[in-house]
């Protein structure tokens, strides 16, 4: 099987690491090889974070070259724009349509760009944009937005991994005290991604 190249991008504190662990667990349970590599910038809460995740028959390196990502799983709008050059033309971009102002915007040195979703679509991405934080809030905790996005990802049939396998991976990774909310969040994301 040809590798599926996934990049997870967001800011510190959004749960990108948990998302990469769930992807890895789902892949391994499906008898697939998986390599993950995290790159932290200023990854404390609010700083840019990116994780490379490659899934397939035999993976030798976790790194994804520019223009070769099949999927960009984006936890924030500006981070989606920042990393969009890594997505191959026609690739899948799953976006949490949330705005988190970086420090230059907060300080007034720069302005937050408008028209991000339109720019991403114009660049050839297949964009699925949802307000994952609002959906997670409905489930009981907006911090489960990462699991909503995983549900959307799972609904796209990535690497042929079954829904039940994704659900088992969520149950195996998410702490017990937050599990019920995250199970609901995953289901809502799956439903939204599959158009149910």
C-alpha positions in Angstrom: 0.0 0.0 0.0 1.3 3.5 -0.9 1.9 5.7 2.2 -0.8 8.1 3.2 0.9 11.4 4.2 -1.0 13.3 7.0 0.1 16.5 8.6 -1.6 17.8 11.8 -1.2 21.5 12.3 -2.4 23.8 15.0 -1.2 25.8 18.0 0.0 24.5 21.4 -2.8 23.4 23.7 -5.2 22.2 21.0 -4.5 18.5 21.4 -2.5 17.8 18.2 -0.3 15.3 20.0 -3.3 13.3 21.2 -4.7 13.3 17.6 -1.4 11.9 16.3 -1.4 9.2 18.9 -4.9 8.2 18.0 -4.0 8.0 14.3 -1.0 5.9 15.1 -3.0 3.5 17.3 -5.7 3.1 14.6 -3.1 2.4 12.0 -1.2 -0.2 14.0 -4.5 -1.9 15.0 -5.2 -2.1 11.2 -1.9 -3.9 10.7 -0.4 -0.8 9.0 3.0 0.7 9.6 3.0 4.2 11.0 5.7 6.8 11.6 5.1 10.0 13.5 7.4 13.0 14.0 6.5 16.2 15.9 8.0 19.6 15.2 7.5 22.1 17.8 8.0 25.8 17.3 7.0 27.9 20.2 4.8 25.1 21.2 3.7 26.4 24.5 0.0 27.4 24.5 -0.5 29.6 21.5 2.6 28.7 19.5 2.6 26.8 16.1 2.8 23.0 16.2 3.1 20.5 13.3 3.1 16.7 13.4 4.0 14.6 10.4 2.2 11.2 10.3 2.7 8.6 7.5 0.6 5.5 7.3 1.0 2.5 4.9 2.5 -0.9 4.2 6.1 0.0 5.0 7.2 3.4 6.1 10.9 4.4 6.4 10.6 8.0 7.4 7.9 10.1 9.1 8.7 13.3 7.3 6.4 14.7 4.6 7.9 16.8 1.8 6.4 20.1 0.6 3.6 19.4 -1.9 3.2 15.7 -0.8 0.7 15.7 2.0 -2.5 13.8 1.2 -4.3 15.2 4.2 -3.8 18.4 6.2 -5.7 18.2 9.5 -5.8 21.8 10.7 -6.8 22.9 14.1 -6.8 26.6 13.3 -7.4 28.8 10.2 -4.1 30.7 10.0 -2.1 27.5 10.7 -4.0 25.9 7.7 -2.8 28.8 5.5 0.7 28.7 6.9 1.2 25.0 6.1 -1.0 24.7 3.0 2.1 24.5 0.7 2.7 21.0 2.0 -0.7 19.7 0.7 -0.6 18.1 -2.8 -3.0 19.6 -5.3 -6.4 18.0 -4.8 -5.5 16.9 -1.3 -7.9 16.8 1.6 -7.8 19.7 4.0 -9.9 19.3 7.2 -10.2 22.6 9.0 -11.4 23.6 12.4 -12.8 27.0 11.4 -11.5 28.8 14.5 -9.4 31.9 14.8 -6.6 32.1 17.4 -4.6 35.3 17.1 -0.9 34.9 17.2 1.3 37.3 19.2 2.1 39.7 16.3 -1.7 40.2 15.8 -2.3 40.5 19.5 0.4 43.1 19.7 -1.0 45.1 16.8 2.1 44.6 14.6 0.2 42.5 12.0 -3.4 41.9 11.1 -5.2 38.5 10.9 -5.8 37.8 7.2 -9.3 37.4 5.8 -10.6 35.0 3.1 -8.5 32.1 4.3 -10.9 29.3 3.3 -11.4 30.9 -0.1 -7.6 31.1 -0.6 -7.2 27.4 0.4 -9.9 26.3 -2.1 -8.3 28.5 -4.8 -5.0 26.6 -4.1 -6.7 23.3 -5.2 -7.5 21.8 -1.7 -10.6 19.8 -1.0 -11.7 21.8 2.0 -14.0 20.4 4.7 -14.4 23.3 7.2 -16.4 22.9 10.4 -16.6 24.7 13.8 -15.1 21.8 15.7 -14.8 23.8 18.9 -18.6 24.6 18.9 -19.4 21.0 18.2 -17.2 19.9 21.1 -18.8 22.4 23.3 -22.2 20.9 22.6 -20.7 17.5 23.6 -19.6 19.0 27.0 -16.1 20.3 26.6 -14.6 22.4 23.8 -11.2 20.8 24.4 -12.6 17.8 22.5 -12.4 19.7 19.2 -9.4 17.5 18.3 -11.6 14.4 18.6 -14.3 16.0 16.4 -11.6 16.5 13.7 -10.5 12.9 14.1 -14.1 11.9 13.5 -14.2 13.9 10.3 -10.9 12.3 9.3 -12.1 8.8 10.0 -15.3 9.4 7.9 -13.1 9.9 4.8 -11.9 6.3 4.8 -8.2 7.2 5.3 -6.0 4.1 4.6 -9.1 1.9 4.8 -9.2 2.1 8.6 -12.6 1.0 9.9 -14.7 3.3 12.0 -14.7 0.8 14.9 -10.9 0.8 14.8 -10.8 4.6 15.1 -13.3 4.4 18.0 -11.2 1.8 19.8 -8.1 4.0 19.3 -9.9 7.0 20.9 -11.0 4.8 23.8 -7.4 3.5 24.3 -5.7 7.0 24.2 -8.2 9.5 25.7 -8.0 9.6 29.6 -11.0 7.9 31.3 -12.3 11.1 32.9 -12.8 12.7 29.4 -13.7 9.5 27.5 -17.6 9.9 27.2 -17.3 13.5 26.0 -14.7 12.5 23.4 -16.7 9.5 22.2 -19.6 11.9 21.5 -17.3 14.4 19.9 -15.8 11.7 17.6 -19.3 10.5 16.6 -20.5 14.1 15.8 -17.3 14.7 13.7 -17.9 11.4 11.9 -21.5 12.3 11.1 -20.5 15.8 9.9 -17.7 14.4 7.8 -19.9 11.8 6.1 -22.8 14.1 5.6 -25.2 12.2 7.9 
